[in-house]
Amino acid sequence: MSGLNKVMLIGNLGKEPEIRHLEGGNTMAKFPLATNEVYKTRDGQRREQKEWHHIVLWQRLAESVEKLQLKKGQLIYVEGRIRSRQWDDKDGIKHSSVEIVGDSLTLLGRKITGENPAPEASHERHDNFSIENDAAGDLPF
């Protein structure tokens, strides 16, 4: 039996996605996503813990994100898988990174408008919008 590598996140964009058009016609988008966990301590105090995730999107999904012009603070739902990478830089220093490679993305809540948006800023209502990568090219048969 094979394993399962599945991630589902709902969070706010930490900044606008960085889009790269690579050689061979590949498109990549990457951005930080903040998720918040709220819990109560044993003494009843409310605590909030923020976790940052590095999101990477490829091809059609990245192109869709570029067209949507997502903004910092927007609430999104991302499904994907965890991918870890290791490399040595030009000075021989080892680096590692853990990323979420997205397979689908759904815009949630309200669209943020304005120069310096914050989640509490004025919003323009829109319907949820979902996009997915075409997984047919990834099938082994």
FENSULNOR-V337988 format. One record per helix or strand of 2 or more residues. SS is the DSSP state (helix for helix, strand for strand). FROM is the first residue (numbers start at 1). LEN is the number of residues. Records with the same first field share a line. If there is no record, write none. Layout:
BEGIN
SS: FROM-LEN + FROM-LEN
END
This chain:
BEGIN
strand: 7-7 + 18-4 + 27-14 + 46-13 + 75-14 + 94-14 + 110-3 + 123-3 + 129-4
helix: 23-3 + 59-10 + 135-4
END
